[in-house]
């Protein structure tokens, strides 16, 4: 089967062309001129887009895209799509660019490149050994006695007895994206054994855009001054959905569990976390200054792709 619009070969199971988004198919290839298969003149072949650093870039021609890959400006994992209605895919899965990504062992390296490679490997191994040794040593806590003698104890508890002062490490504060996702899924498992949410890169991008906008424009709300809410961002970045929801939080949090616990205490946020209508999640967390106060902001975006029948 072939796409009737752009000529790309498609399988019978594919409901639409992954290149141009057309739903029309035909049994024979498109032919133009002297019975040679060519690119359809109905398609603008300069509509390639890519997503890098949470920004949408394009449109570009196929030649420009290939040059970016060959020059190393873009890698094979970058998300690309063809046309405004196309679907995002890693570049390595796009037939037009597969020949650009050759295995490293097919390239000949000079002796100086080989030397540089082994030198870097040796340097990394040495640094890892040094870091591990330092961490092991610092796990032992310093105890200062009344005789001004310094000894080491692996079980320091931060108490003072008989003129001995134990120096304990400070508490580790902060939030992580992976930790928030894990604690969210834990809450779903503990409240009805709901299916685990899958992280989606585009939802991460939308969450990050929302977080950056709040710090940049100094507000905290589901409704930004620009008017571009998370639903508009989903449209701009090409995330198709049948269900979309947002949780936001700001404050001082000791760890990922605390921010998720806070959401779970709020009926509206709790409903989003425990919703059976969503299957994917994106998260962004960062510390910054909001209206003169140092604070953490966390954003969760929940989504469900449209059901295809």
C-alpha positions in Angstrom: 0.0 0.0 0.0 1.1 3.6 -0.7 0.1 7.0 0.5 -2.0 8.7 -2.2 -0.7 12.1 -1.3 3.1 11.8 -0.9 3.8 8.3 -2.2 5.3 6.8 1.0 4.9 3.1 1.4 2.6 2.2 4.3 1.3 -1.0 5.8 -2.3 -2.0 5.9 -2.3 -1.7 9.7 -1.3 2.0 9.6 -4.4 4.2 9.6 -2.5 7.2 8.3 0.8 8.1 6.6 3.5 8.8 9.2 5.2 11.3 6.8 2.3 13.6 5.8 -0.6 12.5 7.9 -2.9 11.6 5.0 -5.5 8.8 5.5 -5.8 8.1 1.8 -4.1 4.9 0.4 -3.7 3.2 -3.0 -2.4 -0.2 -4.2 0.2 1.1 -6.7 3.0 3.6 -6.2 2.7 7.1 -7.4 4.3 7.6 -10.9 5.2 10.7 -12.7 7.1 11.4 -16.0 8.7 8.4 -17.6 7.1 5.8 -15.3 9.6 6.7 -12.6 8.5 6.9 -8.9 9.1 10.5 -7.9 8.0 12.8 -5.1 4.5 14.1 -5.4 4.3 17.7 -6.7 1.3 18.2 -4.3 3.6 18.1 -1.3 5.8 21.0 0.0 8.9 19.0 0.8 10.4 21.9 2.8 8.2 21.3 5.9 10.5 19.3 8.3 10.4 20.3 11.9 12.4 19.2 14.9 12.2 19.7 18.7 15.4 20.7 20.5 15.9 22.3 23.9 12.1 22.4 24.3 11.8 24.6 21.2 10.1 23.9 17.9 12.4 24.6 15.0 11.4 24.7 11.3 10.2 24.5 8.6 13.4 23.2 6.9 14.1 21.3 3.7 15.2 17.7 3.8 18.7 18.7 2.6 19.0 21.2 5.5 18.0 18.5 8.0 20.5 16.1 6.6 23.2 18.7 6.8 22.4 19.3 10.5 22.7 15.6 11.2 25.9 15.2 9.2 27.5 18.2 10.9 26.6 16.9 14.3 24.2 19.8 15.2 21.4 17.2 15.6 21.6 13.6 16.8 19.6 10.6 15.9 17.5 10.8 19.0 16.0 14.2 18.3 12.3 14.3 17.6 11.3 15.2 14.1 8.1 15.4 12.1 7.1 16.2 8.5 4.4 18.8 8.0 2.3 20.6 10.6 0.1 17.6 10.9 2.8 15.0 11.1 3.7 12.8 14.0 6.8 13.2 16.1 9.4 10.4 15.8 13.1 9.9 16.6 15.1 10.9 13.6 16.7 7.4 13.5 13.2 5.9 12.7 12.6 8.2 9.8 13.4 6.4 6.4 14.7 9.7 4.8 17.5 10.0 7.3 18.5 6.4 8.2 21.4 6.4 5.8 22.9 9.4 7.7 23.4 7.5 10.9 26.2 5.1 10.3 27.7 2.9 13.0 30.7 4.3 14.6 32.8 1.3 13.6 32.4 2.1 9.9 34.5 5.3 10.3 38.3 5.1 10.2 40.0 6.9 13.0 43.4 8.4 12.8 46.1 7.3 15.4 45.7 10.7 17.2 42.0 10.1 17.5 42.6 6.6 18.9 45.1 8.0 21.4 42.6 10.7 22.5 39.9 8.1 23.0 42.1 5.9 25.3 43.4 8.9 27.1 39.9 10.0 27.9 38.8 6.5 29.0 41.8 6.4 31.4 41.1 9.8 32.8 37.4 8.9 33.4 38.4 5.7 35.2 40.9 7.6 37.4 38.4 10.2 38.3 35.7 7.6 39.2 38.2 5.9 41.4 39.1 9.2 43.1 35.5 10.2 43.6 34.5 6.8 45.1 37.4 6.8 47.5 36.5 10.4 48.6 32.9 9.4 49.2 33.8 6.4 51.2 36.2 8.5 53.4 33.6 11.2 53.9 30.9 8.7 55.0 32.9 8.5 58.3 31.9 11.4 60.5 34.4 13.5 62.5 34.2 13.4 66.3 36.1 16.1 68.2 36.9 15.0 71.8 37.8 17.2 74.8 41.5 16.3 74.3 41.4 17.9 70.9 41.9 14.5 69.3 40.3 13.8 65.9 39.0 10.3 65.3 36.5 8.8 62.8 33.2 7.1 63.5 31.0 5.5 60.8 27.9 5.8 63.0 27.7 9.4 63.9 24.2 10.5 65.1 24.6 14.2 65.6 24.5 14.2 69.5 26.6 15.6 72.2 27.7 13.5 75.2 30.7 13.7 77.5 32.1 16.7 75.7 32.1 14.8 72.4 30.5 16.7 69.4 29.4 14.6 66.4 29.1 16.5 63.2 26.3 15.1 61.0 25.7 15.9 57.4 23.0 18.4 56.5 19.6 17.2 55.3 19.3 16.8 51.5 16.5 19.1 50.3 15.2 19.3 46.8 13.0 17.8 44.0 13.6 15.6 41.0 11.5 14.9 38.0 12.0 11.1 38.2 11.3 11.1 41.9 8.0 13.0 41.5 6.9 10.6 38.8 7.8 7.6 40.9 5.9 9.0 44.0 2.9 9.8 41.8 2.8 6.2 40.6 3.2 5.0 44.1 0.2 7.0 45.2 -1.9 5.5 42.3 -0.8 2.0 43.4 -1.8 2.7 47.0 -5.2 4.1 46.1 -7.0 1.6 44.0 -4.1 -0.1 42.2 -4.4 2.1 39.2 -2.3 1.6 36.1 1.2 3.2 36.2 1.6 6.5 34.3 4.1 6.5 31.5 6.5 9.4 31.1 5.9 11.3 27.8 8.7 13.6 26.5 6.3 16.1 25.0 4.4 16.4 28.3 7.7 17.0 30.0 8.3 19.8 27.5 4.9 21.4 28.2 5.5 21.2 31.9 8.9 22.8 31.6 7.4 25.6 29.4 4.8 26.3 32.1 7.4 26.3 34.9 9.8 28.6 33.0 6.9 31.0 32.1 5.9 31.3 35.8 9.4 32.2 36.9 10.0 34.5 34.0 6.7 36.5 34.4 6.5 36.2 38.2 3.1 34.6 38.7 1.7 31.3 40.0 -1.5 30.3 38.3 -3.1 27.8 35.9 -3.9 30.9 33.7 -0.7 32.7 32.4 -0.8 36.4 31.6 0.0 35.5 27.9 -3.1 33.4 27.8 -1.2 30.3 26.5 -2.3 27.6 28.9 -1.1 24.0 29.0 -3.8 23.1 26.4 -2.5 25.7 23.9 1.0 24.5 24.6 -0.1 20.9 23.8 -1.4 22.1 20.4 1.7 24.1 19.7 4.0 21.1 20.4 1.9 18.6 18.6 0.6 16.5 21.5 -2.7 15.0 20.4 -5.0 14.2 23.4 -8.4 13.1 24.5 -7.8 14.1 28.1 -5.4 16.7 29.6 -4.9 18.0 33.1 -2.4 20.1 35.1 -1.2 20.2 38.7 1.1 23.0 40.0 2.7 23.6 43.4 5.1 26.1 44.9 6.9 26.2 48.3 9.8 24.7 50.2 9.8 20.9 49.9 12.2 18.5 51.6 11.9 15.8 49.0 9.7 14.5 46.2 7.4 12.7 48.6 6.4 16.0 50.3 5.2 17.7 47.2 3.2 14.7 46.0 1.7 14.4 49.6 0.7 18.1 49.3 -1.1 17.5 46.0 -2.8 14.4 47.5 -4.3 16.7 50.3 -6.1 18.8 47.8 -9.2 17.3 46.3 -8.7 18.7 42.8 -5.0 17.8 42.5 -5.7 14.4 44.1 -8.4 13.7 41.5 -5.9 14.4 38.7 -3.3 12.0 40.2 -5.8 9.2 40.8 -7.7 9.7 37.5 -8.3 6.5 35.5 -8.8 8.7 32.4 -5.1 9.5 32.0 -2.2 7.2 31.0 0.8 9.6 30.5 2.6 12.2 32.6 5.2 14.9 32.2 6.9 16.7 35.1 9.1 19.7 35.6 10.6 20.9 38.9 13.0 23.8 39.7 14.1 26.2 42.4 14.1 29.9 41.7 12.9 33.3 42.9 9.2 34.1 42.8 8.2 37.6 43.9 11.4 38.0 45.9 11.2 34.6 47.7 13.3 31.6 46.9 10.9 28.7 46.2 10.4 25.5 44.3 7.8 25.2 41.6 6.5 21.8 40.5 4.3 21.1 37.4 2.6 17.9 36.5 0.9 17.5 33.1 -1.4 14.4 32.7 -2.5 13.2 29.3 -4.2 10.5 27.4 -3.8 10.1 23.6 -6.9 10.0 21.5 -8.5 6.6 21.1 -8.3 5.3 17.5 -11.2 3.1 16.4 
